């Protein structure tokens, strides 16, 4: 039997229904393509992937720091205050995204407002007019980060220059757990009462702080950089004795070399130093969770960073100095080899440093110098790292090789001066950062 044609309105309604079904199915496929886990960090990841710029290039780390401790006396976090962190970039790019961490929090952290801007003056709290950008997370201005977790903002179109001072500002309206902190920023941060996240003027930011809070990284979309080099280390990499606000850590000097020398690899430089950090054991003070060991934090602080191609490991001194003190060089070297194995499994090259002089530092005894020399003998013999940088030789006094050269000594006979940090950066063979990883002789 021949069917009557549908009226035009009915036909249109059927067609619209079919289109709607197709759209719903397509959205469902898109939302489930990355897995069914509906965590805030995963939703942000989907948004980042879809919003990435179309131009040729890639996301590369331009700045980072390691979450190190839970801030003392902040059991409720810092609700009702705006925190403005100042960061110094090592790469230029056309867009940016920001990493936030609640690693040491004991309850979820709600950030209801966050922003990124260019500092109007080096290290200052005021923004360049027109540079302020509100940050979103999965398309929303508010993000809740579970305890022990981290998240990344959606990308924002933002012209980031090399060696620029950026400001990342966060506001949390409600109490949370302890603040996740990097205590030795060697950079001034600022705090204001109330939600002053998008203030371009500095007037409300009357409190100063020597810490970085919550923020742990900034990636940029770069068409020039070929990746990043991550420095994994202790207080010497953290730069605890460098001039505050001057960006004179050895990693800063390395970034200058990578930018200025014609044959240098175009890498961003990411500083993952933590003061007091050890290879084998974590914990500091009364909290065993604070200051996680290199073995514990390696995946999070090194292998997860955007564009990582090579890691420079400067660690081992605190294994000798801090209780319980390691008296067997073989144990320290074995820990270093574990790091190399894990890096190689991800195709990451490892440059390792010798342990720098400690003689003359408070409490150091001759037996500890013997351990240091034993570790350095193994490192120099090869078979531990893909390439060796001899920071010991670069910093020591030729007339007294167990001690720092006076010009490179900040005064405590352990940490370098600004000149010493420059000498460390100059000691790195940039060709050693270029090659593909080779299998270490284990």
Order of alpha helices (4+ residues) and beta strands (2+ residues): alpha-alpha-beta-beta-beta-beta-beta-beta-beta-beta-beta-beta-beta-beta-beta-beta-beta-beta-beta-alpha-alpha-beta-alpha-beta-alpha-alpha-beta-alpha-beta-alpha-beta-beta-alpha
